[in-house]
Amino acid sequence: MPYIFIIFITIFLISCKKPITQDYLLEHPVELRKEFTKCQQNAEDTSYCDAVIQSAQEFAKLSNQQQSNPEDFGQQVLLAQEQLVVLQGRLGIAQNNYQTLQSNQNSNPELKLAEDKLLIAKNAYQVQEQHIKVMLAVISDTSTPGL
């Protein structure tokens, strides 16, 4: 019986590990460096390593921008945050419209259009939020630029 419990716990822990995505790597420069080093050492031409290398290049580019002109980079962050507030307002409006149409049981085409607009607003918000997270990760990264 204890063996079954140990096997169950092991399977549970293995299944809980989140896959490493490009977004995650861009937000976590230390992990990005680790994965980049692994890919360089293994010299494998996998799609994962391609994504890691692409993330490293993107992070290095942003890091170089931040290092060369910190004030301009900071201004870009502020503008991105202002845009996020605008997108948050649009998302709220899209959610209200969708909920109103759903509660009024409007025709299927109107509801579908409202749902599409809601999905577009959510996506735009998430993309902008991710962009800000990456920019803030670049600012908080204390290592030398260029990985």
C-alpha positions as semicolon CSV with decimal commas, in nm:
position;residue;x (nm);y (nm);z (nm)
1;M;0,000;0,000;0,000
2;P;0,273;0,257;0,078
3;Y;0,424;0,190;-0,264
4;I;0,103;0,293;-0,437
5;F;0,099;0,613;-0,236
6;I;0,460;0,692;-0,334
7;I;0,386;0,623;-0,700
8;F;0,078;0,844;-0,685
9;I;0,273;1,132;-0,526
10;T;0,552;1,096;-0,784
11;I;0,307;1,106;-1,074
12;F;0,132;1,404;-0,919
13;L;0,456;1,599;-0,879
14;I;0,567;1,523;-1,233
15;S;0,235;1,636;-1,376
16;C;0,247;1,964;-1,182
17;K;0,560;2,089;-1,356
18;K;0,462;2,373;-1,586
19;P;0,614;2,372;-1,932
20;I;0,864;2,650;-1,989
21;T;0,727;2,897;-2,243
22;Q;0,885;3,190;-2,423
23;D;0,681;3,427;-2,207
24;Y;0,811;3,260;-1,892
25;L;1,170;3,278;-2,014
26;L;1,141;3,646;-2,104
27;E;1,004;3,723;-1,758
28;H;1,275;3,517;-1,582
29;P;1,620;3,608;-1,716
30;V;1,802;3,367;-1,484
31;E;1,601;3,073;-1,621
32;L;1,652;3,206;-1,973
33;R;2,029;3,201;-1,924
34;K;2,018;2,846;-1,785
35;E;1,812;2,716;-2,076
36;F;2,022;2,911;-2,328
37;T;2,340;2,755;-2,187
38;K;2,186;2,407;-2,202
39;C;2,090;2,458;-2,565
40;Q;2,438;2,584;-2,652
41;Q;2,604;2,289;-2,480
42;N;2,378;2,029;-2,639
43;A;2,389;2,194;-2,981
44;E;2,051;2,043;-3,056
45;D;1,838;2,188;-3,330
46;T;1,504;2,144;-3,159
47;S;1,206;2,372;-3,173
48;Y;1,245;2,426;-2,798
49;C;1,604;2,546;-2,836
50;D;1,499;2,762;-3,130
51;A;1,242;2,927;-2,902
52;V;1,501;2,969;-2,625
53;I;1,748;3,129;-2,865
54;Q;1,479;3,358;-3,004
55;S;1,383;3,458;-2,648
56;A;1,747;3,523;-2,561
57;Q;1,790;3,742;-2,867
58;E;1,474;3,938;-2,788
59;F;1,578;3,984;-2,426
60;A;1,930;4,093;-2,527
61;K;1,786;4,347;-2,772
62;L;1,562;4,496;-2,504
63;S;1,845;4,489;-2,252
64;N;2,072;4,677;-2,492
65;Q;1,798;4,936;-2,551
66;Q;1,757;4,981;-2,177
67;Q;2,133;5,008;-2,119
68;S;2,191;5,255;-2,401
69;N;1,907;5,491;-2,310
70;P;1,747;5,418;-1,970
71;E;1,526;5,728;-1,974
72;D;1,378;5,642;-2,312
73;F;1,323;5,282;-2,205
74;G;1,150;5,400;-1,888
75;Q;0,929;5,626;-2,098
76;Q;0,837;5,327;-2,315
77;V;0,734;5,138;-2,001
78;L;0,515;5,427;-1,887
79;L;0,351;5,454;-2,228
80;A;0,290;5,079;-2,232
81;Q;0,129;5,101;-1,889
82;E;-0,094;5,386;-2,003
83;Q;-0,198;5,178;-2,303
84;L;-0,276;4,889;-2,068
85;V;-0,518;5,112;-1,877
86;V;-0,692;5,202;-2,204
87;L;-0,713;4,835;-2,299
88;Q;-0,849;4,751;-1,955
89;G;-1,130;5,003;-2,011
90;R;-1,208;4,852;-2,351
91;L;-1,209;4,506;-2,197
92;G;-1,456;4,621;-1,933
93;I;-1,685;4,767;-2,197
94;A;-1,667;4,450;-2,406
95;Q;-1,747;4,236;-2,100
96;N;-2,046;4,454;-2,010
97;N;-2,179;4,446;-2,366
98;Y;-2,144;4,070;-2,384
99;Q;-2,312;4,016;-2,048
100;T;-2,595;4,252;-2,138
101;L;-2,662;4,075;-2,466
102;Q;-2,636;3,737;-2,297
103;S;-2,884;3,831;-2,026
104;N;-3,125;3,983;-2,279
105;Q;-3,099;3,665;-2,485
106;N;-3,033;3,860;-2,802
107;S;-2,998;3,699;-3,139
108;N;-2,711;3,462;-3,196
109;P;-2,522;3,685;-3,448
110;E;-2,523;3,982;-3,207
111;L;-2,408;3,766;-2,920
112;K;-2,139;3,604;-3,135
113;L;-2,010;3,945;-3,244
114;A;-1,999;4,063;-2,883
115;E;-1,816;3,745;-2,784
116;D;-1,561;3,797;-3,064
117;K;-1,504;4,156;-2,953
118;L;-1,458;4,035;-2,595
119;L;-1,200;3,778;-2,702
120;I;-1,011;4,039;-2,905
121;A;-1,012;4,279;-2,609
122;K;-0,888;4,006;-2,372
123;N;-0,611;3,909;-2,611
124;A;-0,498;4,270;-2,661
125;Y;-0,491;4,322;-2,285
126;Q;-0,293;4,002;-2,224
127;V;-0,039;4,082;-2,496
128;Q;0,019;4,432;-2,358
129;E;0,042;4,301;-2,002
130;Q;0,303;4,045;-2,112
131;H;0,501;4,313;-2,292
132;I;0,513;4,522;-1,974
133;K;0,623;4,223;-1,766
134;V;0,912;4,162;-2,004
135;M;1,016;4,527;-1,999
136;L;1,012;4,527;-1,619
137;A;1,217;4,205;-1,615
138;V;1,477;4,379;-1,834
139;I;1,491;4,672;-1,593
140;S;1,523;4,448;-1,288
141;D;1,790;4,227;-1,447
142;T;2,124;4,319;-1,294
143;S;2,349;4,118;-1,522
144;T;2,541;4,242;-1,821
145;P;2,348;4,294;-2,144
146;G;2,356;4,041;-2,422
147;L;2,329;3,730;-2,201
